[in-house]
């Protein structure tokens, strides 16, 4: 093994510098020496006189090994320096220089000032040092465990189907799991060995993506926390220092024990893979020696002891020891896999300076000048994957200096296991070469991976686009029929424009990275940008529609995306009571009827009526909006769940919540429910806001009744619409068919939104159609009918041959006549027919040698299965007439 390089210097306390777990590990093992930033040390020298304090309880009576003490001293020294640089904390130069000179935790004790004592207690240096050691040892293993699993897969002829892990755009796939699967697949790319191990052997490989993925996640979580604890200054005086330190220790223990659990799972898989690899060795005695020493319960016993330990530092030390134990097993697995591969004569061994050729023969008699006999029957060797070949060469070079391995025995394997365990230790300079090589393999092979799209997004193929275009055409037609004009706004807005408009949903806004200019966010909907446009241009009246994409940082699920289209219709301006509200709801019913999606209902309520209901129930006015946000969940949750949220999280009394529950059950035909709410003795008639709302709703319902649009309306007091800007009528359309998509449209009146931007109040009302969910319904309907056509092509010009000039001439005549046409060049008539049938093209123009010589073309009606010959000079007009009559 290569000797470590000369000790480097780790600068502590400097501006822009950060202490890493690797630096802590290097300092603890004497691979680096600490150096205090000169400017920081100069500032410390100017501080006041020391006043020795009592040693914090967390640093008393510690039994630390030298390396542990050095690591804790490095952590404490850095925390003293960064805290002193961030505040006026009194940290003496004497303490800092003593710590840097000895890297012994005792050198900082007792603390020379009250601030030093507080920093020592709050920073939990011993626990952070152990966590840094765990992080430093685990981080490189993230890549190594995948490489070793890939080697074992080669040696045991493992099943690689487990590494075909699909990704989805709806958030229903685990990123780390899919990444592990893709990385191992890249390491095995080109292998002729893997593919078929079934039964018990399969489990040790099929679980690799899941288990290694959980390990990645645990390492990343711990690393993020350790990085903070190493470099964040202590905020003195904000909280009790002892409690702060204990809280940090507990947080690190939680993350470290999660990592330990994943290590235990990997330990079990590694042992299982070793046993499957050993089965490939013919020597029975050697097989027995290689597997007798494994006891999975050893690590389990270590973990069980950790879990019942009440001392946080002891727990972290235990997790670190578990990790070292696993590292030994991982090294042993790599050694066994190497031994199987190196001694298997059927495997083509990788050689430095050249690549294996799949299918190269076992012998090469021509190399000695002899003519080989029976070359055709010579057995072909199997090759390793490109990635595993590179990894094997690195490990071989480390163990044997590149020499060929002719035979193995238990003593040699034990030596290999020890050497590889040392290689996997961060103290070994060659470890990063191995990690970088694995990373290079999986990243340079990116071109061979199937690309994927972000979660919460999706692509639309030709059939889906055909449905979308038809839907957009219908929607635009309805909007224009009502006199609306089109409007487009930027896909991103100033962040200040969007904030404070969406209540609790504001957390779903996508913020863009600051590029040194304005703070911007992707638009959440089309309503707020419309209000901003009206205010900015001092518009007092506008009827507009907009069809565009919006973005929400939501958790993707079936039917819920992060990028999706909205189709908005809004009317802004002063009108007679309920005049624009009626038209907007009428537009919504026309849209859903003309899109022909099936059964639906439009739930309707009034924000003033809702506020009146909450006032009647005894909800304080300042809690109206947050309670509405909870009520809005009733379409997805039971009232008991909503009630729990109201009582436990929103501070509403149990009695008040029960009253709300009784009233939100009210729903039914609009005019009937209106009559019920207005009857004598109704509490709603005693509330001024409710009375005004009911009077407005009477005008609206009567207008909708006369327009034959009230049949699909349901007056529902549970409808709340959580957005803050609604002030009047609110509504939501829900699909009632078999395809489960939930809400498909929503909207309402928002009289104050424009005024938020300009101070000038411009009343407005609108509706937004959730077109993505409508598409899902339409796609399902079209699939059931089997009538999806991706194109509108009416005629296929089929040239029975390869005459492009003729195709250009004939097709251009059709295009000039306004006929949608395509052409195809092939000598096989069946290919023409197949293409036309699959594309749903109703007419074909067939032109072969006989048609060319006679000056005619053959018209074929695929729907009526009829053919006719017409003069070539007239075929375009004939087709135009036939299509017109169809």
N, C-alpha and C positions, 0 to 999 in steps of 0.2 A: 504494500500500500504506500502511496506517495506520502512524504512527510509534510506536515502543515507548513504553510508559508510563515514568514516572520510576522511577529505581532504587529497589527496595524493600530492606528489611533482612532478612537471613537470620540468625536467632539460632542460635548454636552452643554446645553444651555444657550446655544447660539440661535440668533434670529433665523427662522426659516429651516432650521434643522429639526429632525424628528428621531427619537430613539426607537429602533425597531426590535422585535423579538430576537432576530438573528444577531443584532449587536449585543443585546443582553446575554445571549448564549455564549457569544465569543468572549465577552468580558469575563463571564463566570468561569470559563475554562482556560483563561490565560492566552487566548488567541488574539486578543486586542487589549490595548491599554486605554484608560479614560483620559481625556484632555478637556479641561474647562475652557470654554470660549473666553478669550482674553478680555473683551469688552464687558462681558458679564461678570468676570472676576473683579474687574476694576470697580464696577458699581457696588459689588458686595463689600469691598474694602472701605468704602465711604460710609457704611452703616454704623449705627451706634454701638456702644459697649455691650458685651454679652451679659446675660443674666441667667445662669444655669437653672434648668427646670427638671422636674421629675421625669424619668423615662416612661413613655406611654405603656400601658399594661400590655398592649398587643406586641410589644417588642421585648418584654421581659421573659426570662427563662426559656429562651428558644434554643433548641439543640439542632443547630444547622451544620451541615457538612461545609467544608471550605468553599466549594463551588456554589452552594446555595447562598452562603453568606455574601459572596462576591456579587451574585446576581441581585440580591436584595439591596445591597449597598449601591449598586449602579442605578437601580430604580429610584431609591430614595434621593440620591444625589441629583438625578435629573429632575425629580419633582421639586426639590428645594430650589434649583436654579430657575426652572420655568415659572414657578410661583413668584419668586422674587422679581423676575423680569416682567411679570404681568401686574404686579401690585406693589404696594409699599411694604410688603412683608419683610421682617427683620431676619435675614439669613446671613450669618457671619462668614467671612472669607475663611476663617480658621476651620470651621466645620467642613466647608466645601473642600478645602485643600487636604484636610486629613482623610476625608472619604476618598478623594481621588488618588491620594498617595498609597493608601493601603487596600482600598476596596474591601474593607472589613466593616460590617454593620456596626460593630462595637465602637468604631472610631467616631460615630455620630452621636454616641451616648455618653453622658446625658445630654439632651438638647441644650444649646447655648442660649435659647430665647423661647419665649412663649410661642412665637410663630413657628419656630422649628418644631416644637413639640406638637403643635396642632397639625402641621403638614405631615409629620411622621405618622400620627394617629390616623389622619384622614386618607392618606395615600395607600395604606395597606401594602407596604413594599414587599413583604415576604410572599403574600398571596399572589400579588401581581408578578413577582419574579418567577414563581412556579408556573403560573399561567403562561408567561412568556416562553418558558422552556417547553411547555406542552405545545404551544403554538409553533415554535421554531422546529420541533421534531416532527409534528404532524403535517405541517404545510407541504414539505416536499413529498411526503408519502401519498398525497392526493394523486400525484402523477405516477408514482412508483407502484402503488397497488394495482392500478389499471394495467401497467406494463407487465407486471408479474402474472396477473390473471390471464393476460393474453398469451404469455409464454406457456402457462399451464394448459390453456385451451389447445395450443399447438401440440404439446407433449401428450395430452390425454385424448387427442382427437375429439375435442369438445363440440357441443352443438352451438352454433352461432346464431340460431334463429332468435334467441333471446335479445340479441343486439339490434333487431329491427324494431325499435321502439318508435311508434309514430308520435308526431307532435300535433297539437290542435291549436286553433286560434281562439278557442273559447275558454282557455285557462284550465282545462281539465287534464293537462299533462304536467308532470313534475320536471322542471327544467334540468336539475342536476342529474336526474335519472336518464333523461334523454341525452344529455351531454356525455355521460359516462358511456352509454351504449354506442354513441357515435364515435367516441375516441377509441374504444376497444375495437370497433369495427374497422377503423382506419389502420390501427396497428396490425390487424389481421388481413388487411387488403392484399389480395394476390395469393393467399395461402391455399395449398392443395391438400392440407392435412385436416382442417376442421370441417365440421358439418354434421356428424351423425351420432354422437354419443347420446343414447337415450337412457331411460330408467332412472336409477338413483344417481348416476353420474351427471345427468342433465341438470339436476337441481343446483349443484355447486357452481354451474355456469349461468343458468337462467336468473339466479338471484343477484348476480354481479351488478347490473345496472342499478337495482333498487338499493342494495346494501352500500355499495361504494358511493352512490349518490347521496345517501343519508350522511355518510362520513364527510363528503365534500361540504354539505350544508352545515354540519356541526363545526367543521374547521373554520369555515368562513364566518360563522356567527361568533366564535371565540376570538378569531383574529380581529374582527371589527371592535370588539369590546377591549381587548388587550391594547390595541393601538391607542384607544381613547385614554385608558388608564395610565399608559406610559407617558403621554404627552400633554394631557389636559392639566392646566394649573389648578391648584386647590383654591376654592373660593372661601377665604377665611371669614369667620363671623356669621356666615349665612346659616349654618347648621352645626349641631354638635359634632366635633371632629371624630370622636370615638364611634358614634352612630354612623357617620358617613363611611368610615373605614370598614365597619362591620357590614354595611350594606353592599360595599364593593366586593368584599370577600364572598358574601352570599351569592351575588350575581355571577361571579366567576365560577363558583362551585356548581351552580345550576348548569352553566354552559359546558363546563369541563365534564360533568357526569353524563350529560347528553352525548358528548364525544366518546366517553368511555363505553357507553352502551353500543354505539356504532362500532367501536373497536372490537367489542365482544362478538358482535355479529360477523365481522370480517374475520376474526380469529377462527370461528367455527367453519366458515366457508374455506379459509385457507387450508385448514387441516383436512377437510374433505377433498379438496383438489389435490393435496399431496398424496393422499391415499389412491386417488384415481390415476395419478401420474405413475406411482410406484407399480401399479398393476401392469404397466407396459414393460417393466424390467423382468427379464427371464430368470434371473438368479433369485430363487425362492428365499435363500438364507439372507441375502442382502435386503430383499423386500421386508422381511420380518424385522431386521435391525432398523430399517428406516422408519417403520411405523410404530414400533413398540413404545417409544418414549413420549408419545403424544397423549396428553390428558387435558381435554377441553375444560374439565371442571377446575383445573388450576386457576385459569383466568376468572372463571365464575366465582371461585372462592375469594379471589382478590377483590373483585367488584362488590361482592356481598359485604366484605369487611369495610370497604370504603363507604358504602351506603349507610352503615349504622354508626360511623364515626361522627362524633359531634364537633370535632375540631376542624375548622375549614382548611387550615394549612395542611393538616394530616390528610384530608380528603384529596387535596390538589397533589400532594406528594404521591398518594396512592394511584391517582389517575396517570401521573407521569410514569410511574413504574409499570403500570399496565401497558402503556404505550410502548415502553422499551421491550416488554415481554412479547408484544405483538410484532415488533420490529424483528425480533429474533426469529419468530415463526415465519414471517414474510421472507426473510433471508433464506431460511431453510426451504421454503417452497420454491424460491427462485433457483436454489442449488439443485434440488431434485428435478425440476423441469429442465434445467440445463443438461443434467446428466442423462436424462431420457433422450433428449434431442441429440446430444453429442454422440451417444453410443448406438443410435438407431441407424443402421446401414441403409435403410430405405429413404432416409431424408437427405436431401442435398444441403450440405453445410455452407453457410455464407462465408465468403472469403473477403478479406480486406482488399480494396482496390478494384472490386468487380461485383457485378450483380449476378444472381442466380438466374438461370434460364429454366423456366418451367418445362419439364419434359427432357432435360439433359440425361444422357444415359449413364448407367453405373460405371461402365468401363469405357476406355477409349484406346483400343489396341492400336489405332493409327498413330497415336502419339509416339510409339516406339518404332514406327516404320513398318509394323506388321499389318497385314490385312485382316480385319476382324471377320470372323465367321458367325453367321446367325445374328447379324446386327438387328434384323427386324424383330427378333425375339428377345433382345436384351431388355431387361427390366428398367423402366423409367423411374427415376427418383422423384420424390415429391418435394415441393419447395415450401419454405416458410413464407409468411406474409412479409411484405417489404418492411413494415415497421418492426415486427418481432425479429427479423434478421438483423436490423441495425442495433436493437437492444441487446440481442445475444452477442454480437461482436463486441459491444462495449463491456459487457459483463465478462466475456471470455478474456478480453485484453487485460481487465483488472485482475483476474484470477490466475491466468496462465501466461500472461504476456503474449497472448495471441497464438500460443502453441496448440497443436491439434491434440484432442483428448482421445486416447485409444481405449481406455478402460477406466472404470470407476470402482471404488470400494467404499465401505462405510467411513473409513478414516479420511479419505480424500473428500468425501461429501461433508463430513464434520468440519474439515478445514475450510471448505468453500462457504459453508453456512456462517462460520465465524467471520470470514473476510467480507462477505456480503453484508452482514449486520454492521460491521464497521463502515462499509461503504454507504449504508443508509443513514449513518449518523451525520448530523450537520457539521461535525468537526472535520469530516473528510472533504477536501477540496473537490474531489471527483464527483461528489453527490450532485452538485449543481450541473455538471456536464451531463449526467444521466437525465436529470429533470429537464434540462433544456433540450436534450435530444428527443425525449418523448414529446415535449411540447411542440418542437419543430415538426415532428412527424405528423401529429394530428392537425397542425395548423397549415402546413404546406400541402397537405392532402385535402384541404377544404374543397377544392374543385371537384372532388369525387363525391362529396356529400350532396344529398338532396337539399337544396335550399329550403328555408321555411319562412313563414310570415309571422309577424308579431302576434301575440295573444290578443284576442278581441277584434281581429280583422279577418277578412276573407277575400278570396278572388272570385270573380264572376266569369264563368265560361260563356261560350257563344249562346247556348240555349237560355241560360239565365239572363244574359244581356238582352235577348230578344223579348223576354217577359218584362224586363225592366223598362225597355223602350216603349213597349205597348202601354204599360201602366203610366209612365210619365206623360205619354201622349193624351191619355184619358184625363189625367189630373190637370194638365195644362189647359185642356179644352174646357173643363168645368170652371176653372179659375177665370179664364178669359170670357166665358159666357156671362159672368157676373161683373164684367168691366174692370177686372184687376189688371194692373200693370206689373211687369217683371222688375225685380230689384236684385242686385248682387252686392255682397259686402265682403271685406277681407276675411280670410280663413282664421286669422288671429287678430286679436284686439289688444289694446292696452289693458294691463291687468286691472287697473283701477276701474275700468269700464265694467268689468264682469263681477268684481267682488261686491258682496253685500246684497246680491240680487236673488240668490238661490237658497237662502237659509242653510240648513244642514248639508245640502248637496254641494255647497261651495268647495268642499274638500275633494270633489271629483273633477275639478277644473285642472286641465293640463297646463302647467307653467312651462314656458320656454326658457332655456338657459340664457342668462344675461350676457349679451355680446358687447357690453360696454356702452349700451345705449338705453333705449326704453325697455321697461319690464313689460313683457307681453305674455299672453296666454291664448291657447287655442279656444275658439268659441265653443261654448257649452250648448247653446241653442241658437235659433235665428231670431228670437223675440227681442232679446236685449240689444243685439246689433241694429235691429230695425228701430227700436226706440232711440238709440244713439244717433242714427241717421236722421230721424225726424227732428230731434232736438238740434243737432248740429246745423241742419239746413233751414231751421226756423219754419218748418212745414206745419200747417194747421189742419190739413185734410189730405188723406192719402188712402187709397185702397190698393194694396200690393200683394203679390205672391212671390215666393222664393223657394227654389228647390236646390238644396246644397248639403254638403256633409258637415256634421258636427262631431265633437270629440269629448269623451267622458272617461275619466280614469277610474272606471268601475271594475268590479271583479267579473270577468267574462263568464258567461254560462250559456246554456242553450237559449237562443233567441235574444241574448243580451250581448251587445258588442261595444267596443271602445270607439270605433269609427262607424258612422252610419249616416244615411240620408234622412233629412227631414223635409217635408213639404208643408210650407206655412202659407196661410191666407190670413191677412190682418186688415182691419179697417180702423184708421185713426181719424179723429175729428169729433166735433160736437154735432149730435143728431138728436132726433126725437127719442124718447125713452124706449129702449129695447129695439130700436130700428136696426142698428148694425149687429146686435146680438142675434136677432132672428136670422139675418142673412147668413151670418157665419155658420150657424147650426144647420141651416138649410143647405149650405154648400157641403157641409160634412156628410149629410145624408145622401146628397147627390153623388158625392165621390164614392162612398161605400156601395151604393146601389149600382153605379155604372162599372165599378171595378168587378162587380159580380163575385164577391168573395164568399157569399153565403150569409148565414144568420149572424146578426150582431145586435147589440143594444147600446144606447148612449145614456150613461148615468149622468144626472145633472143635479147641481146644488147651487147655493148662493153663499158667497163668503160672508155677507152680512148676517144671513140666517144662521150660518155656522157659528159666527161670533156670538150671536144672540143665544144660541143653544148653550155655548160654553159659559156665558154669563149667567144664564138660568141655573146651570148646574153648580155654580159657585167657583169657577176657575178664575183666578186673578187675571186681569187684562194683560199684564206683562208676560203671561205664559200662554196666551192664545196661540201664537205661531208655533211654539215648540210642541204644544198639545196637538195642534193640527197635523204636525209632522208625524206624530205617533198614530193618529186616527187614519192617516193616509195609508198605513200599512195593513189595514183591515182586509184588503183584497188578497194579501199574501199570508197573513197570520190570523190566528184565532183571537177572539176578544180577550181571552185569558192571558195570552202572550202580550197583547197591547196593554192590557190593564197592569200587568207586572211592570212594564216599562214606565207607564204613567206614574205608578206609585213609587217604585224603587229608584228610578232615574230622574223623573221629572218633578218629584216632590208633591204629587197630587194625592189628596187623601183617598182612602179606600171608598168612603161614602160618595165622594164626588165622581170617582171613576165608575162606580156602579150606576149613577144617574146618567153619565155619558153613554154607558153601555145600553141602557134602556132606550134612549132617544135615537142612537145611530142605527137601531134596527128598523127604523121607519123607512119604507121604500114601496114604490108601486106606481101605477099610472099617474101622470102629472096632475091632471085636474082632480082626481080623487084624493090624492095625498094633500093637495092644496086645500081642498075643502075640509079635510080632517084637521089640518094645522090651524085653520081659521075658525073652527067651531067654538061655540061658547065655552068658556072655562079654560081654553088653551093658554098655557103660559107664554106661548110665542106672541099672543095678541097683547100681552102686557109689556113687551119689550119693543122699544121704538125702532131699533135696527131691524128686528125681525119683521115688524109690520111693513116697513119700507121695502124689504126684500120680497115679501109675499105679494105686495101690490105690483112690483115689477114683474115677478114671475107670472102673475095672472095675465098681464099683457102679452108676455112672451108665449105662454102656452096657447092662448087663443089664436095668435098669429100662426103658430106652428100647426094648430089644428086645421085652420082654414087652408093651409098650404099642403095638407095631407102629409105632414112630416112628423106628426106627434106619435105615430104608432111604434116607433123604435126608441122613444124616449122613456126613461125610468127616473122618477124623482127619488133620489137616494141621499138621505141625510148622513150616510157614512162617507160620502165622497168629500175629501178635504183638499187634495192637491197641495203638496208640501211647499211649493215655491212661494216665496215671500211677496212677490209683486202683485198677486191677484187681489182684486178689490170687489168684484161683483159676481156675476154668473160664472160658474165653473162647470166643466163637463169632460167626460172621458168615454171613449168608445171601446167596447170590449167584444172580441170575436167569440161567438157561441158555438162554433163548429168543432170538429174532431181534432183539428190541429191545435195544439196547446201553445198559444203565443201571448195570451194576456191582453193588455191594453194595446190598441192599434192607433189611437188618436186621442188628443187631449187639448184643452185650451181654456180660455176664459177671458174675463174683462180685467184690464190692468190700467186704471185711470191715472196712476201716479208715477208710472215708470219713466215716461218721457220727462216729467218734471224733475226727476232725480238728476238729470243731466243739464237741463237748461233753466230750471226754475219756472218755466212756463208750462202749465198743466195742459196736456193734450190727451183727452180720453182715448182709449183704444181697446179693441177686442179682437181676438184671433183664435185660430185653431192650428194645430200642428199634427200632420199625419205621420205616424211612425211607419214609413214606407218599407223598412227592412222586414218588419213582421207581416206586412201585407204581401210582400214578395214571397215570404215563406209559405203563406196560404195559397197564393197563385201557383207557385211552383209545384206544390203538392197536388193541386187540382189538375194541372197540365200533365203531370206524371201519370196520374190515374187515367186521364183521357188518352195518353200517349199521342199528344198533338203538338208537342214542342217543335217549332221550326226555327233554326238559328238564322236563316236568311229569308228574304222575300223574293228570291230568284224565281222567275216565271218560266224561263226557257233555258235549256241546256243545249248549246250548239256542239254536237258530237261529231268531230272529224275522225273518220275511221282511217287513221294514218298519223302523220306528223307534219302536216302542212300548216305552219303557223300563219303564213300569208293569207291563206284561204279563210282560216279561223278569224283573223283580224278583219277581213273584208265583211264576212257574214255577221259577225257579232257587232261590228260598228253600225251596220244598218239597223239592227235591233235597238242598240243604244240611242241612235239618232231618232228612232221612232218612239222613244220614251219607254221601251220595254226593258225590264230588269232581266239581264241575261248573263250567263257564264259560258265559257267554252272549255272543252277538254280534248286533248290529243292523245289517242292511243289506238292501236290496231285491233284491240280486243273489244268487241261489242258488249260483252258481259260486264266489263269494267265501267262502260258508259252507263249501262242500265242500273248497275249497283249503286253508283254515285248519285244518279238522279233519284232513285228510290229512297236511299238513306237520307238525302237532303230534302225530300218532300217536294221536288221540282215537278210541276204538273205536265210540262210539255218538253219534248225533245226535237231538235232538228238534226236528222241523221244524214251525213254526207259521206258516201263512199265512192269507189271508183265508178260504179254504174251511174250514180247521181251526177258525178262530175262530167262524164261523157254525154249524158242526156240533157244537161243544163237544168236539172230539177233538183229539188231537195225533198226529203221525206219528213213529214210532220207526224209525231207520235204523241197521242194523248194518253198519258200513263194512268189517268184516273178512269177514263172510259175504255181503255185498252183498244183504241182505234188508231189506224194509220191512214195517211193519204199523201199522195205526191202532188206538189204544186210547182209552178214555174219559179225558178230561182229569182227572177226579177220581181216577183210579186209576194214572196214568202213573208216579208216583214209586215205588209199590210194585211195579209190573210191572218197571220198570228194575232195582230192587234185586234182584228174583228172577233176572232175566236175568244180571246181573253176578255173582251168587252162583254160578250154574250154569256160568259161563264158565271 
